[in-house]
Each structure stands twice: as C-alpha cells, then as structure tokens.
Amino acid sequence: RWYMLSNSAPWDNLKFDLEGLQETQRKFFGTLHNTYGFYALYANIDAFSHDTTEVPMSDRTELDRWIMSKLHSLIQLVEESMDAYEPTRATRAIQSYVIDDLSNWYIRLNRRRFWKGESSTDKTAAYQTLHTCLTTVAKLISSFSPFYADRLYRDLMGSTELP
C-alpha cells in the first residue's frame, strides 16, 4: 500500500512492480526499522525509559530543536495533504523525513551522544527527541501502513498487550 501511494496518486493507473516494491521496502521501511533498532539497542543498554521527566526544549541541543522543528513541519504538511486528498504528497514527505532528516542527518550527527558511557541530561534529551520522532512517525504512517505502524508504536511504548 505504501509503495502504491508513494509512487502515484490513487486515481492514476500504476502497474504493480515487484522491484519497486522491494526498493520501497529496503529504502523506507528498512531505514525506519534500522533507526528504531539503533534507538532500541542503546536505550536498552542505558535502561532508558520514555517516562522520564521531559528535558525542556531550551536545554536541548540545536540538532534536537532542528529535528523537532522538521517533525512539526512534517505533521502540518501531512495534515494539509490528507485534508486535500493528496496521500502521495503525504507519504513522500514522511519518506523524505525518515530517510534524509532523521536517519541521514540526526542519527549520524548524534551517534556520539548515544555512545557516551555516563548518563547525562544531554543523553536523556537525545533519547527523548528520537523517541518523540519515532512515535510521531508511527502515528503518521498508521493510515498508510497500519500493521507496521502499530508494531512500531507498541515496541516504542513497551506495550505488547492489546487494548
């Protein structure tokens, strides 16, 4: 479903392409899965809990504030796109955010913050920022890829029970 929506408008004819599907799986879902895997690995090592007291945005680094700003711009764009019945625009924006901004910029530039041995406010802020980004992405993709979004959200929130 994601592949079909991210490649053309729903009302356009699009022939099914197995190679295109595999590329979408590798690029978008693979990147999202690896980003979650990075978060889960280091959060488990450091016993990070998403329930910890929120670090104020003013105390976070410029990169944290930048990725959160991009996230809020993404939320607005997805809402506008969905209200205008343009799911292709929404899925492409989400895809770009996950691959380009979250994975290629934020994670790569902040790896050392997660690798630090000691727990600090800076490290907690990095975890909280990444957790917020991932949970929000899970919510944004839920209309397009509900089963993957549900699994991602439950894994992030530490819940395996059905409501």
PyMOL commands that set and color helices and strands:
alter all, ss='L'
color gray80, all
select helices_A, chain A and resi 2-7+18-45+57-59+62-83+87-115+121-143+146-157
alter helices_A, ss='H'
color red, helices_A
deselect
rebuild
show_as cartoon
